[in-house]
Amino acid sequence: MKTFRDIFIWQKSMSLVTKIYTYTNHFPKEEVFGLTSQIRRCSVSIPSNVAEGFGRESNKEYLRFLNISLGSLFELQTQLEIAKNIQYLNEVKFNEIYEDTREIERMLVSFINKIKNTQ
């Protein structure tokens, strides 16, 4: 891999961010500083930490940033569930985006384990 842009997890999570921004555009305006902002921030955190970790000196540091990405992903899954429960996301949109997060979750866990096993 030459750059973090070559990492498939980064690519998938960047697509997720775009989808998140599109869907949250339809949330109530009074949520702009609440749930909308929180969902957007943790979605942005996922590819950002993959990229930041890539630029670090060691696998140990890289793992730390990948784990932060995973934590942000779990936070995002929780907030999406809340958005569905209060009917900001319908079932179809929720299922679509939740499946995207589950795919990224599996990829991140696998990547983390691969790096751990090479140490």
Secondary structure as the mmCIF struct_conf table of DSSP 4:
data_model
#
loop_
_struct_conf.conf_type_id
_struct_conf.id
_struct_conf.beg_label_comp_id
_struct_conf.beg_label_asym_id
_struct_conf.beg_label_seq_id
_struct_conf.end_label_comp_id
_struct_conf.end_label_asym_id
_struct_conf.end_label_seq_id
BEND BEND1 THR A 3 THR A 3
HELX_RH_3T_P HELX_RH_3T_P1 PHE A 4 ASP A 6
HELX_RH_AL_P HELX_RH_AL_P1 PHE A 8 THR A 24
TURN_TY1_P TURN_TY1_P1 ASN A 25 HIS A 26
BEND BEND2 PHE A 27 PHE A 27
HELX_RH_3T_P HELX_RH_3T_P2 LYS A 29 GLU A 31
TURN_TY1_P TURN_TY1_P2 VAL A 32 GLY A 34
HELX_RH_AL_P HELX_RH_AL_P2 LEU A 35 PHE A 54
TURN_TY1_P TURN_TY1_P3 GLY A 55 GLY A 55
BEND BEND3 ARG A 56 SER A 58
HELX_RH_AL_P HELX_RH_AL_P3 ASN A 59 ASN A 85
TURN_TY1_P TURN_TY1_P4 ILE A 86 GLN A 87
BEND BEND4 TYR A 88 LEU A 89
HELX_RH_AL_P HELX_RH_AL_P4 GLU A 91 ASN A 117
TURN_TY1_P TURN_TY1_P5 THR A 118 THR A 118
#
